[in-house]
Amino acid sequence: MAMVEAEQAHRLEYDSSRLKLAARDHNIGQWLGAILCAAAIGAVVYTATIGAHPTVSIALVGLPIAAVIRSIVRRRDDNGK
């Protein structure tokens, strides 16, 4: 019985460490996404302030919006499977 208990303890520890790493990766992705969106918004404000052509601002805002839409669509596809 000791061998079975040791294997179960190892498996539980392994699964726990995998969950912690997955949560950490998720948090890092959220922070990076927030930083990139803030940088894009800051760049839009800067280009609007210096009088750049409006298409520059549209292009800078389009990237984070496209990433958010892609994330939502991917999440829906993953939940549907």
N, C-alpha and C positions, 0 to 999 in steps of 0.2 A: 503494500500500500504506500510506502514512503516514496517509491519511484513515481507513482501516479500523482501524488500530491506535489512533489517537486516539479513535475512536468506542468501541472496545472498552474502552479505559482509562477513558473517561468513564462508560460503563455500569457497569463494575466499581466505580468510586468511588461512583456513585449507589446501587447496591445495598448497598454496605458501609455507607453513611451511613443508609440506611433500616433496616438490621438493627440498627445501634447505637441508633437512636431507638426502635425497637420494644422492644429489651431495656430501655432506660431507662424506657419507659412501663410495662412489666411490673413492674420493680422498684418504681416509685412506687406502683403498685396494690397490690403485696404489703405495702409499708410502711404504706400507709393502712389496709388491711384489718387488719393486726396492731394498729395504734394504736386503731382502732375496737373491736376485740374486747377489748383490754386496758381501754379505757374502759368498755365494757359490764360486764365482770367487776368492775371497781372500783366501778361504780354498784350492782351487785348486792350486793357486800359492804357497801357503805355503807347501802343500804336495809335489809338484813337486820340490820345493827348498830343502826339507829335504831328497829327494830321495825315497819317498814312491812308492809302486807298482803302475803302471799306471792305474790299475782298480779302485783304490781309487779316482783318479782325474776324471775318466770317470763317476763314480757313483755320485760324487759331482756336476758335470756339468749336468748330466742327469736329476736331479730333477727339476731345473728351466726350462730346455728345455721342459720337459714333461708338466709342468704347463702352459707354454705359448701355447703349442700345444692344450692342453685341453681347454684353454680359447678361442682360435680361433675356434675350432670345436664347442664348445657350442654356441658361438656367431652366427655362421653360422646356427646352428639348430634353434636357437631362431628367426632369421630373416626369416627362411623358413616357419615357422608356421603361 
